[in-house]
Amino acid sequence: MSIFVEAKLAQNRKGWFLCNLLSADGFDAQSLPDAGLLMMTGEDFALRAYQAEVQAWTAQPGRVLLLLPPFSDDSDQPLFNNKLLDWHLTANTQENIGSVGSLASLLASETELALVGTDGDSLPEHSFENGQLHTRYFRKHTNSGMLVATCLPLWSITLLDHGAVVKSWLRWFIEHAGVAQPVVTKHSTFELSAGDLNLLVCAFGFGASNLERVIESNKKMALFDLQKLMAKERWPLLLEHGYLDKQSLSAKGQEALEGSPYWAYAQALKSQLL
């Protein structure tokens, strides 16, 4: 599974460190990948209008969203605006000690917050020896993706020589986030009909950028039976398959028209209207 760091985070020192430590790539959360582990700060996640969209993204198998510190300045503020989960943060006022050799032990002295909440689950190694949680995860079922929040500063320079420890820690989430479904590419079987070519003639001859202009121009000359040509149904399909664009006939559409018996008529119609 690929590891990604949000583009905004990847541009600062913390994100740059993560990208190098984990061989991760930057990503734009407005265009989410099909699968992978995505890392962003809880602070940035809380401000994003697409928070619900990103949460929905984690429902599909093969996807993990990992929220990292810093979070909100308000340590008691819920992590999720829509109250999907009851997680919130609390100040760490006790001495945190992790199991010797663990990721938590390496970062214990730098971890200022702890997680509180009953939704989701956590492993024994997701808490310090004093019982405070530093990490919690949520998944809808055993083959769904996963949403994870951690108070561990994975971008700490302390981890410079411990990349293998971090990767091992992340691997558990990756291995328990379900199996990503292969992306199936739908191959178009769309073929131009004689009626479609007549509509391309209209677009070219009338110089029309949309169907409304074709209808208006045709009213004056009554050259085409647009109802018989199923113009309202076929015009959107011609747009979808690239034969038309927002201006009029696309390059693909003109190539198709030039190779058809209707090209001479289309040229004559255009000349007549000039």
Beta strands, then each sheet from edge to edge (+ up, - down):
strand 1: 3-6
strand 2: 25-27
strand 3: 36-41
strand 4: 63-68
strand 5: 88-91
strand 6: 113-116
strand 7: 135-138
strand 8: 146-150
sheet 1: 2+ 1+ 3+ 4+ 8+ 7-
sheet 2: 5+ 6-
end
